[in-house]
Amino acid sequence: MGKVTGFMEIDRQLAKYQPASDRIRHFREFTIPMSDPEVQKQAARCMDCGIPYCHGPTGCPVHNQIPDWNDLVYNGNWDEAIRNLHSTNNFPEFTGRICPAPCEEACTLNLEDAPVTIKTVEQAIADKAYEMGYIVPQPAVTKTGKKVAIIGSGPAGMAAAQQLARAGHEVHVFERESKPGGLLRYGIPDFKMEKNFIDRRVDQMRGEGVTFHCGVNVGVDRTVDSLIEEHDAVLYCGGSETPRDAGIPGVEFTGVHDAMPYLVQQNRRVGRENIDSVGWPSDSILAGGKHIVVVGGGDTASDCVGTAFRQGAVKVTQLDIRPQPPEKEDKLSVWPFWATKMRTSSSQAEGAVREFQVATLEFVGEDGVLTGVKCCQVDERRKPIAGTEFVIKADLALIAIGFSGPGTDSVLKNMGEKLVIGKDKRGGSFVTANEKDYRTSVDKVWAAGDVRRGQSLVVWAIREGRQAARAIDETLMGSTVLPR
């Protein structure tokens, strides 16, 4: 906890943003960091609540010891705070920026709508640690002589690689793209997290002995069997990148695209890379001077909204088939779980028109080019209401309704029927492996992250990477000191 009476004396304070009129002119982060004393005051609000739901099963997936490092920050012990935070989370500067903060939803003070600003404190600890030089390579003292290959360098692959390298194994990470980070680098816009934070962690991991092999599409450039033969263990962390099929007529029109190619292209532009990318369409997708319609109500849709504004879109409309949620949840029926309530992202606050309880019927156009999106209102069962049809003008439509599983043209295709694939309730696919040992149906092959659990949060990917690393280390060595 922090100060005993802090939660009564200090108001909740959030970090401020640059004005929307300023931030849409660039792709850099726009959050204005708090000063150290301001962060310490917010950490002081952590109360002696008895049961800290914030880091229990309802709060933080990696079980960050939130009351502990709040107390350390309050007392100015930044060195010990980052050590405590790193004991559960390899990359707090990532989660401190892009995690939706289920920990704050589970905070006891959220019963009063004023939870501790846990996410802000977490980011501040990581940023302060870099500033003070506390984050340095931690190479293993002794080597085990074991070799581990990791397919994919997203948050799950990176977390597993760091844990395994620190356990003394020789770790090789194979990444399809030209730089490490996976969709953490290429899917999340820079205005939410600049990519120098990934580069710093990659440099640290290289100092710990991790070797990154970029531009290697496993299953195409190299077979999985060759990795299995040359390594003692292979961990598959390929993510969930197959777009969910919208089933909307008119997707063939020029101007209709899935969300991820659009986001990947812009991230590559910001990173001064060629927009051509393995596995993604290479036709340039830009929103400047256009009317944009984004189909979907999640984080990816919101990222499309913010990107479109920064590219100079004339108007951005976001369609959500779900009813507009209430402004305030019933605390006694949902707390400490994640509540369904009206939430407005920073991107949506930049001027998006949001349409709720609206279904996309078809994309319409002329001479093969998109001109509009035909919609209608739906009832509580998401069934179209007759006579409510309308058309929204659109020069560019982006489909952001989620992902149905891992890519099928590389690793899965290469492994064939040897790798057992499961199906979720929505028809999405995932690599079958349990949450205890993360083993797949193929000997010496493990799986973790979105490729195993389906699309999820970065913090869940970090958790799975850490747990899979422990399982691999225990299998290779007979015992392990790596934490779950």
N, C-alpha and C positions, 0 to 999 in steps of 0.2 A: 504494500500500500504506500501512499504518499504521506501527506500531512493529515493528522488525525481528524482535524476539523476542516480540511481543505474543500471538501465537497459542499460544505455549507457556506464557506466564505468566498469561493472563487467561482465565477460564472464560466460555463463552457464557451470556448473561443475557437473558431475555425480559422485556418489560414485563408487569407484573402486571395482573390484572383485579379489579374489585370482586367480592365474593362473589356467587354466583348468586342467593342469597336476597335480596340487595339490588338487583342490576341488573335483575331481572325486574319490578321495581316502577316502572320508568320506561323511556322510549324514547331516553334520551341515550346518548352514547358512554360506555363503562365501562372503557376501558383507562386505567391510571394511568401518565401519562408519566414517563419516566426523567428524572433531572436531567442537566444538561449534562455534568458529569464522567463520569456513568455512560455516556452516549452516546459520549463521546470514548474511553472504555475499550473499548467494543464496536467502534468504528471502528478502534482500534489493533490488533485481532485480524486485520485484513486482511493477508494474507501475500504475499510476493513469489513467487507460484506459477508464474511463467513465462508460462503461457497462462491468462488470466482468463476462464474459461468462463462466469462470471457475466454478462458483458455480450456474449458471443458469440452465435452463432445458436442455441445450446441454452438460453441463459439469458434475458436481458432483450429483449423484442421491440422496444423503442425504443433499444436499445444504450446504456443509461446507462453512463457512464464510472465505474463503481463504485469501482475501486481509487483513482482520482484523488480523488473527493470523500470517500472514507474517510480518505485521507491529510490532506486539507484540514481535515476535522472534528477529527481527532486533534491537529492543530496549532492548532486554535482559529480557523481562517480561515473563519468562517461565510459571510462576504460572497462570497468566491470560490467557496465550495462551492455556494451557490444559483445562481450564474452558470453554473457547470459543469453542474449538474443541469438547469437550464432550457435548456441548449443541446441537450438531447435529449428533454426531457419538459416539456410546457407546464404540467402539473398534478400535481406530485409529491405534494401533500397528498391528492389522490384515490388515487393508486396506493399511497402509503404506508399507506393505511388499508384498501383493499379488494382489492388485488392478492394472489393466492395465492402470490406470490414464487417463480416458477420460477428466479430468480437464486440463491436460497438452495439450491435443489435442486442447481444446477450448481456451487455453491461447492466448491473443492477440499477445504476443511475438512469438507464433508459426508461425505467418505469416512470420517471419524471420528465422524459423527453430531453434529457441533458446528459447523455453518456460521456464518459471520459473520451477525449480525442486520441484514442489508442493508435490509430493509423498515422496521425500526424507525429506523435511521439516516436513511433517506430522508425519512420523515415528520418526524423531528426537524429536519432541515435546513429543510424547508418551513415548519414552524411557527415556528422560530427566525427565519426570514427575515421572516415577517409581524410577529413581535414587535419586530424591530429596524427595521422600516420599509423593508426592502430591496425589497419587491415593490410596484412603482408602475407606472402606465401608461407604455408606451413607444411613443408615437405615431410614425408615419413622418415623417421630415423632409420628404420630397417626395411628392406624390401622382401617381399614374399616369394618372388620369382614367378608369380601367376600373372597371366595376361587376360584382360577383360576388354571386349569390344562393345561399344555403345552405339546404337543406330539412332541418330537424331540428337540435336544439341539444343532442344528447347529446355524449359525449366526442369522437367523431369530428368532428362539426360544429363544436364549440367550438374544438378544436385547429386545424382548417383555418381557421376564421374569424380566430383570433388571428394565425396565420402570414400570411395574406393581407392583413390590415389593416396589419401591420408592414411588409409589402412595398410599401405605399402604395396598395392598392386600396380602393375603397368597398365595404364588405361589409354585406350585409343577410341576417340569419338569420331564417327563418320557422319558428315553433314552434306546433304544434297546441294544446299545453297553455297554461295561464295564466302559467306561469313557465318560464324556460329551464332546461335540464339533462337533458331527456328521461328515460329510465329511470334515469339516474344520480340524478335527484331523486325520481322517482316509483316506481321499482322496488326500489331498495336501501334497506333500513330505516335510520332515523336512528341506531339503536344501533350500526350499522357505520360510518356517516358522516353527521354532522349537516350540514344543508343550508346553513348559513351559509358553508361553504367554497365552495360553488357561487356564492352571492351575491357573495362577495368577488371571485371571478374575473370574474363578469359585470360588476361595477363597474369592474374594471381594463380589461376589453375595451371597455366603453363609452367609457372615457377614451382608448382607442386608436382610436376612430372606428367601432367595430362597432355597427350598429343592430339591435336585436332586435324582431321583430314577433311578439308572442305572441297566442294565440287565433286564429291563422290556419291553417286546415287546408288545405294546398295540395292541389289536386285536387278540392276541394269549394268552399271559399271563394274560391280563386283557381286559375286553370288553370296548368298547367306551361308551356303555350305562352306565356302572358302574361309569365311570368318569363324565358323564353328571349328573348322579344322585347325586354324592357326591360333585360336584363343581358348582359354580354359572356360570362359563363360561369355555369352552374348546377351546384352540387354536391349530390347526393342522399345524405343521411346519415340515412335514416329508420329505421334499426335493423331488428331481426328480432323481431317482436312477435306473430306468429300462433302460437297454442299448437299444439303437435304433437297430432294426434288420437290419443287413447289407445285408442279402439276398445273401451272397456269398457262392457258393458251396464249400464243403470241410471243413466246420466249425467243423465237427465231429472229425477231425484228432487230435491226441494227439499233443499238442504244439500250438493249436489255442485257444486264450482266449480273453474275453472282457477285456478292460483296467482296469476297476475299481477293480475287484478282485486282480489283480496284484499289484496295488498301495496300496490297503488296507492291503494286506499281508505284504508288505515291511514296511509300517508305523507301523504295529503291531510288527514287528521284532525290529524296532528301539526303540519302546516304551517298549520292553521286555515283550510283551504279546504273548500268544499263537496265532498262525495264524488262528486257527479255529474261525469262526465268524458267527453269525446268519445272514442268508441271502446271504452269499458269499461262493463260492466253497472252500473246505479245502485242495485240492491237492496243494502241494507246486509248485509255479511258480517262476523260477529263470533264469536269463539271462547270468550268468557266463559262459564264454567260448563258447558262441553261436552267431550265426548270427541272428540278430533281424530285423523284419520288423514291423513297426508301421503304421497302416492304419488310416489316419485322419490327419488333419492339424491344429487342435485347441490346446487349453491350455492343455487338458488332454493328447493328443498325445505327446506334448512337455514334460510333466511330466514323461511319460513313457520313453522317450528318455533319460532324465537325470538319471532316476532310473536305466535303463539298463546299462549305462556307469559305474555307481557306483557299480553295481553288477559284473562288469568285462566282459561285452559283447565284442566280437571280432569286430563286425561291426554292426552299426545301420542305417537302411534305413527308411526314413519316406516318405509315399506316400500321395500326396494331389491331389485330382481330379480337383481342381481349377487351372486356369492358374497362372503362376508366376506373381505376381503383380509388378507394376512399382516401381523403387527405390524411386521415389519422386512423391507425389501427386500434383494435380492442386489445390493450396490453394484457389483460388478464386471461385472454383466450389464446394468445400466440407467444408471448414472451416466455423464455429467452430465445425462441426460434425466429428465423428470418420472416419478417412480416410482409404481406402484400399491401402496399400502400402507394400513394402517388409519389413518384420520385422523378425529379427532373435533373438530368445530367448537365454538366457544363456545356456540352455540345448542343443539347436541345435548348438551353437557355440563350443560345446565340441567335435565336430567331426562327427555329423550326416550327412549322404548323403540324400539330399532332392530331391525328384522327383515330379515335378509339371505336371499338366494336364495328369495324369496317373490314370487309373481305375484299380481296383483289379477285375480280372475275376474269379479266383478260387484259392483255396489252394490245392496244390498237395502234394502227399506223397506216401510212400511205407509201406505196412504192417500196415496201420492205424496210421503211424507217419508222421508228417509234414516234408517235405524236401524242399519246395519252394513255392513261390507265383507267380502265372501267372498273368501278367499285360499287358496292352496295352495303347497306347496313345489315347487321345480323342480330339474331335474338340471343338469348342466354345460352342456347345450345349451339351457337355459331352457325345457325341455319339462315340463309338469305331471306330478307324480308321483301316481299314482292312490292314493286313500285318505288323502291328507294334507290334505284340505280343512278349513278352519276359518273362523269368522266373528269379526271384531273389532267390538265395539260402536263405533258412530260416530254423532255428531250432525252432524258437519261433515267432509267429505272434500275435500282440496285436491289437485288433479292438477298435479304439477310435474315433467314429463318432458321439458321443453325446448320449443324453438320451431322452426317449420318454414319460416320465411321472413318477409319484410316484410308489412305490412298490405296488403290487396288492395282496400280500399274507397275509396282516395283517389288517391295518385299513380299507382299501377300501373293502376288503373281508368281514370284520366284519360288516361294515355298510350297505353293499348291495346297493339296489337301492334307499335308502333314501338320499344318497349323490349324487347330480347331478354332472356328469363329462362332461367336454367339450372336444372338439378336435381342435387342431391347424391345420394350412395349411399343415403340413408335416405328419399329422396323429397321432401326439403325444397327450397325454391326460393330463388334468389338472383339479383340483377341482374348480368348478365354484364359484366365489366370486368376487364382484366388488372391485375396488381400492378405494372406498370411505369409506365403513364400514367393508369390509372384511368378511361379513356374508356368510355362506354357506346355502344350502337348509335345513339343519338340525337346529332346534331350539337350541340355546345356544352353537353352534359350529361355530367358525371362522377359516379361513385358511389364511396363509401368506407364503411368500418366494417361492422357486422353485416349491412347490407342487401346488401353485396357478398360477404362471406366466410362468412356464416352466423353464428349466435350464438357469441360468443367473449368474451374478457376485455376489460375497460376499457383495459388497456394496449395491446392490439392495435388498438382503435378509435382511440386517440390516435396510434399509429404511422401508421395508414392516413390519418387526417385530415391529418397533417403531410405525408405523401408525396403525397397528392392535391393539397394546396395548392402544393407545389413544381411538380407537373405542370401545374397551371392557370397558375401564374405564368410558367412557361417558355413555355407556348403563347401567352399574351397578350402577353408582352414580348420573346420571342425568346431570352431567357436568364434565368437566375435565380441568386440567391445563397442561396435558402432550402435548408436541409439536407434530405437524405432521412432 
